[in-house]
Amino acid sequence: MYYLLDLGQQEIAKRLGVSRPTVSRLLQQAKQEGIVQIKIKDPTGDIEQLSEDIQTMFNLKEAIIVSVPQYEDILVKKYLGEATADYLYSTVKEGDCIAVSWGSTMYQVALQLVNKHLKNVKVVQLNGGVSYSETNTYASEIIQLFAKAFHTSPHLLPLPAIVDQVVVKQAIEADRHIRSVLDLGNQANIALFTVGVPLKDSLLLQAGYFSQEETSLITTEGVGDICSRYFDEEGNIVSEELNSRTISVELSELSRKEYSILVAGGPSKVEAVYGALRGRYANVLVTDEFTARVLLGKKQT
């Protein structure tokens, strides 16, 4: 009545014999549950062509390009979150297993998720977190929100992202409960993640995981990280020794997923996104128009 017949809320209330606030509440519920979905198409942008060009350039299954009105970090993440949540709603099916990383971008995705009633969907944490930080990683909130949206229970990975010794990692991963969560992450057919940037004030570099030499290596040769695994502009792992102490999905595993979804954008993330795509760690990209145009300007070798 409201969206298809263009009737006003008061007229609908009269016809149904309910109050106007009840009609308003039902319309809001319809949006929250995904019965009604509203999309705005920007008439000024050539988004579709840009999407096709990015898809071809990096041999992607899909490139979702979002028009952002203003390049403030939180705003970029919010718009990317909405687009990703919409893509997941249309993509996730019964029996799927979704592996999710943490961070403020993933948190925006989680906040925008619309409930979808499906059977046998699993949700698992993709990588270990940070033992102590003044900045919230939203790790537990993200996995809980994903589980709620797809009506399932979360599989948590309450571990540090990086440990001091390889033998410590081996001992942790030998635990059968931890091993089962890690195996589930590897088996997941959908992986959802973002990229970090190796600035000296970044969360992982401030967490005290690295020696001075490692920090220098990461900041000089690295352009980004996925699930705490650092790579260079060609997508190659920066340090195999450091990589061997990291508790998360191997980046090579991401390449094998049915849907390996990279969600990242904004001026500071361009090099990291480029390196991740060069490494072929993602087959679906969700990014903003500015980032997409800069990526297109880079020469493929």
Beta strands, then each sheet from edge to edge (+ up, - down):
strand 1: 62-66
strand 2: 97-100
strand 3: 122-125
strand 4: 154-155
strand 5: 190-193
strand 6: 224-226
strand 7: 229-231
strand 8: 259-263
strand 9: 284-288
sheet 1: 1+ 9+ 8+ 5+ 2+ 3+ 4+
sheet 2: 6+ 7-
end
